[in-house]
Amino acid sequence: MAMAKENGQRLREAGKNPEKRRKAALLFVIFSNIAILFFLKYINFGINTVKGIASWFGVESGIFSGFSWLVPLGISYYSLTLIGYVADVYFGTAQPQFNPGKLALYGLFFPTMVSGPILRYREDGGQFFATHPFDFKQVAQGMQRMLWGFFKTLVISERMALIVDTVYGDYNKYTGFYIWIGTIAFAFQLYTNFSGGMDIALGISQTFDLKLPENFDRPFFSKNISEYWRRWHITLGVWMKEYVFYPILRSPLFTALSQKTRMKFGKKRGKQITTFTGMFVLWFAVGIWHGGDWKYIIGSGLLHWFYIVSGELLEPWSIWLMDKLHINAKSRGMDLLRVIRTFFLVNIGFVFFRAASVGDAFKMLRGALETGNIQEVLSGGIFALGLDWIEFTIGAVSLLILLFVSLLQRKGAVREKIAARTLPVRWLIWYTLLFYVILLGYYGPGYSAAEFIYQGF
């Protein structure tokens, strides 16, 4: 009874204190959204994890079973967008929107609901409520970007999917070099599917004169894992840093941890321990955001945490070794090696991402070490992975076109460069791309124009 009275008194005091009311509203929105996400997307993950741990100890129980229900399309995207809105308003970096229709327009803007990008209200919200007169240039360039997105998804991604499905569907048969081909094909399938979807979403938005944040910046040119995540799924990385990582480091728990570790291990080492611990939580959150399965937590989360921490700890030794060997660390050759190394490490994560389970991923990685079938692959086996030599050639040429455009993008927007050309040249380029997509886009069995890989997260 005394405890009930005490709790009632606290609630009355909170009601009288505006700051406490604001904080209570913030916590309510955050935890209610997380709770909805948990029950819709992760409750089966929790149940299966508990059952798996119990089975290790020889305890088999059928009391708990998974649930089967429909998950709202794109719930992870607009949930983060709206949580970010409430946090921005709470911390005073954005003004509240009192019109529920306008707030819904921002939070549930239809091109972003399937695969993002994840919006931040203080950066992107205002333009949704401004006046946008018709602008032919914006409409034209938006449609051009949409066409480029269709090129990525229909011509490249759908073809790469055939190779990926063949290899990952029977990894006991397709071992060794086949696994590397399937994994690299998946890297390009995922990239062209996700970034192509972003091109379509951002292109639609541009036709409305809305400039949404970019989500990709040629990630496979990255020289290390940290740079890769600054270029891949950019809006997720920014959201996680601002609303998860930085608040964690500023929390009383981590402030106390920082003080203790600095006293015991010194300023530099103590700071590293605190930062790496916060990064562990961050990368766990990134992994589980991708899906309620340990393969995502490892492949998109904790493995990349391990890469980044190892890279920072080994960096002094790397600098020392290159100095001893008289290697120019800033040479183009070293930059190329760093790009190849980063792409290789990312592909190991993709094995976990695409495999049916963590166990299958480890089996595939072991199978990938069997390199005795390189000659078999090069002598024609590669054409037995779902694409004949004609389809394979179309895919390879399309990837070269993608590479060429990506290299051009280092010097600015390609659409602006094309717009500076004469009218016949512009028409030739865009109509060639249009008919390239129409004639060579892959519309095979099981194809669905509405599906994108990342819409499931």
N, C-alpha and C positions, 0 to 999 in steps of 0.2 A: 504494500500500500504506500509506504514511504517513497519507494522508488518511482511509483507511478506519479505521485505528486511532484517529485523532483523533475521528472521528464516533462510533465505538464508545465511546470514553471519555466523550464528551458525553452519550450516551444513558444510560450507567451512572450518571453524576453526576445526571442528571435523575431517574433512578429512585430515587436516594437523597434527593432534595429534594422534600418534599411540595408545596411551592408550584409548583415546575416541573411536577410531575405534574398538578396541578390546571389549570395554564395549558395544558399539552399536551392535556388532555382537552377543555377549552373550544375550543381551536383545531381539534381533530379534529372535534368535533360541528359547528362552524360551517362549516368548509370541506367536510366530507363532505355536509352538507345542501345547500350552495350548488352543489357539484359535481353532485349528483343533479338539482337544479333545472335546472342549465345543460344537462345532457345530455337531459333530458326536454322542456324547454320552449324553450331558447334556442340549441341547437346549429345549428338551421336558420337562425336569425337571424344567427349568426356566419358561417355559410357563405355566405348570400345577400349579406351586407354585403361580404365579401371578394370575391365574384364581381362585385358591382356596382362596387367600386373598381377591380378589374382591367379591367372593360369600359370604364371611363373612359379608361384608357391603351391601349385597343385590344387588350387581351389577352382572348381568349375561351377558356375551358377547360371541358371537361366532365368533368374528373377528379373533382371534388367534386360530389356531389348531395345533396339533402336526405334526411332520414330520416322515415319514417312509422311512428308507434307510438302506442299509447294512453297518455295522460297521466292519472295518478290524479286522481280528482275532488277539487278543493279543496286540492291539494298546497301551493299558495302560502300558504294560511291556516294549516294545522297545522304547516307547516315553520317559519314565523315564531313561532308560539306555542311550539313546543318549543325553538327557538333562544333565545327570551327566557327560558324556564325555566332552561336551563343557565347563561345569563349571570347571572340573578338569584342562582342558587346560588353561582356563582363569586365574585360581588362581595359575598356575604354578606347580601343583602337578602331572602333566602328560605331556608328550611330544605329540604334535599333530601328527596325522596320515594323511599324504598327499596322500596316495594311496586310492582312493574311493572304490576299490574292497575290500581291507583289512578292511576298516572301515565298509563296509556293512557286511562282514563276522562276525565282532564282534557284531555289533548292531542287526543283523537279523539272528543270529545263530539259526538254525531250532529247536533244542530241547527246547530252552528257549522261543520261540515265543508264545506258547499256554498259559503257566502258570508260566513263569519265570524259574529260579530266576532272580531278577533284578541285573544286573552286574554293577560293578564300574570299569572304565577303568584303573585307576591307580593300582588297585588290580588284575584285571583279564585279562586286555587287552593284555599284552605282550605275554602270552602263546599261543594266537591264531596265532601268526606269527612266532613262534619258530619251529625248526625241531623236529618231534616226530617219532622216529623209532618204528617199531612194537615191542610191549611188550606183551607177552602172559599173564603175570600175570594181567596187567591192563585190557586186553580184558576179561579174565575170571571173574575177580571181578566186572567189569562193567556189564556183563551179569547176574551175581548173584544178583546184586543190582536191575537190571531190573525185575528179577523174583520175588524178594521181593515186588517190587512196584505192579506187577500184582496180587500178593496175596492180598495186601491191597485193591486194587480197585475192582477186580473181585469177590473175595470171601467174603469180609466184606462189602465194601461200597455199592455194588449193592443190597445186602440183607437188609442193614439198610434202603436203599431208599424206600423199600416196606412199612416198618413200618411208616416212616416219611410221605410218600405220603398219606397213609391211615388216619393218625391222622390229619395232617394239611389240608387234603382235605375235612374233615367234622368235624371241631372242635366243632360244636354245638352238635354232637352226642357223640364224644369221649372227654369228659370233665374230670376234676379231675386228677386222677393218670395217665390216658391215655396220657394227655398232657405232663406230665413229662417223660413218657416212649418215646413218640415221639420226644421230644426235646433232650433227652440224645442220642437216636438213631441218630438224626441229627448231634449231636456233633461228634460221631464216623464216621458217613457217610462223613461229611465234612473233618474231619482230615485224614481218610484213603484215600479218593479220592484225596485230595490236596497233602498230603505227599507222597502218592503212585505215583502220577504224577511226583513229584520231584525226587523220586527214579528212575523212568524210564528215566527222562531227564538227571539226573546226571550220571546214569549208561551208557547211550549212550555216554555222553561226556567222561566218563572214558575210554571207549573202544578206543577213539581217543587220550588218554593220556592227557585229559584236566580236570583239577580239578576246578570245579565251586563251588561257596559258598553254604554252607548248608542253608536250609530254615526252618528247624524244629529241635528242640532239646527236644523231649518228653515234650510238653507244658502242658499236663494235670497233670504233677507232680509239677507244679508251686505252690508256697506258697502265692503269691500275684499277683495282676494284672500287676504290672510293670515287674515282673519276667516272667509272662505269655507272654507278648509281646516281651520279649527278646528271647523267645523260639518259638513263633508262627510267621510265615511269617517274618523271621529274616531280609531278604534283604530289604523288604519294610520298616520296622522300621528303619534300618540303613540309608536308602536313605532319608526318611522323616526327620530324625534328622539332617543329614549332609547338606541337600540342602533346607530344609524348616525351621526347628526349630532354629538351630544355626544362620543362616542369619537373621531371624526375631529378635532374641534377640540382635544381633549386629547392627541392623538398627538404624538410627537416631531417629525414632519415639519411639522405645522401650528404647533406651538409655535415652531419655528425660523423658519417663514415669518412668524408674527406679530411676532417680534422684529425681523426684517429690514425688514418693511414699516413698522413704527412708527418705526424709526430713519430711514428714507428719506422717508416721507410724513407723518410726524406720528402722534400717538396715535390721533386719531379716524379719519383716513383709512386708516391702517394696519389698525386693527381692522375697518373696513368691508371692506377687500380680503380679509382672511383669512376673515371671516364669509361674504362673498359667494362665495368659492371653495369653502368647505365646503358652502354651500347648493347650489352647482352639482352637487356629487357627490350630495347628498341628493335633489335633484329628478330627477337622472338615474336614481337608484335607484328613486324612486317611479314614474317613467315606465316603466322596463323591468319593474318588478314587474307592471304591467298586461298586459304581453305582449311577446313577442319581435318587435317591429316598430317602425320609426322613427316611425310615426304615433302610437303610444302614448308613446314617449319625448318627442316634441314636444308632443302634445296634452294629456297628463296630467302632463308633467314640465317640460321646459326652457322651454316657453312660460310656465308659471306662475312659474318662477324669474325670467324676464325681467320679468314683471308686477311681482313683489314688489321686485326690485332697482330697477327704474325708479321705482316708487312711493316708495321710501325716498329715492332720490337727488333726485327732483323735489319732494318734500314741502316743503322750505323755500321753493322758488319758488312753489308753490301757495298757501302761507300768505301770502306777500308779495303775490301778485296779488289774492287775495280781500280783503286788508286795504286795498290801493289802490283797489279797486272798491267798498269798503264793503259787502261781502257777509258776512252772518252765517253763519259756517261751522257753527254748531250748530243752525241752523234746521231744521224738519221738511222744508222744501222741498229743502234741500241733502242731507239724509239720503236722501230719496227719489231724488234724482239719483244719489247714490253707489250706491244699490241697483241702479238701472237700468244704470249704467255697469258695475258688477261682473258683473251677469247677462249683459250684452253680451259682455264679455271672456271669461267662462266659456264662452259659446256658440261663440266662435271656436275655443277648444280642443276643444269637442265636435265641430266639423266634422272635425278631424283624427282624433278618437277613432272616429267612425262611418264615415268615408269608407273606401273599399277600400284606399287607399294615400296616401302623402304627396302624390304628384303629383295624384291626384284631389281631394284636399283643397284644394290651391292653385287648381285649375281651378274648384272650386265657389265658393271665395271670390271669384275674379274674376267668375264668373257672378252672384254675389250683388250685385255693384255695378250690374247692369242692373236698374234699378227702374221701367222703363217699363211693366211689366205689372201694376201695382198695381190699376188699374181692372178688368182681366180677372179678377184674383183675387177682388176684392170683389163683382163682379157674378155670381158663381156658380162660378168656377173652383176655389174652395177645396173644393167638394163633389165634385170629380172626383179627389180624392187618396186615395180608398179608403173614405171615409165619406160616406154620403148625409146629407141634412139632419137626419134623425131620429137617426142614430148620432152625428153631429157634435154635436147638441144634448145628447144623453146625456153625451158626453165633456165638453162645456163645463160643464154643470151639475155634474158630478162634480168637476171641477177647482175650481169655486166652493165646493163642500162642503169640499174639501181645504184651500182657502185660509181658509175660515171657521174650521175646526178648528185650523189652524196659528196663526191670530190668537188664538184662545182659549188655546192652549198657552203663550202668553207670561205668563199669570197662574196657571199651575199645570197639573197633570195633569187632562185632560178626564174621564178615567174616574172620578176622585175626585169631580168635580163632579156627574157623572151619578149616582154611588152615593149622593150626599146627597139626591137627589130621592125622591119617593114611589114605591112599587112599580109602580103603573100607568104612571107616566111612564118609569121605567127600562125596563120591558118594551116600551113603545111605541118607544123609541129603538132598543134593540138588535134587536128583531124587525123594525123597519123597515129597519135596515141589513142584517140577514140576508137578507130577501127582496129587497132592492135588489141584493145581490150575486148571489143565485140567479137572479133574473129578468133582470138587466141585465148580468151578467158576460159577457164576450165569449169564446166557445168556438168560434172559427172554424177554418178549415182550417189544418192545421199546428200547432195549439195543443198545447202539452205542459205539463201541470200541474207537472212535475218540473223545468222549466228556469227558471233565473234568469240574467240577463245576466252578473252578476259571478261566476258559478260557474266560468267559463272562465279566471279569472285565478289 
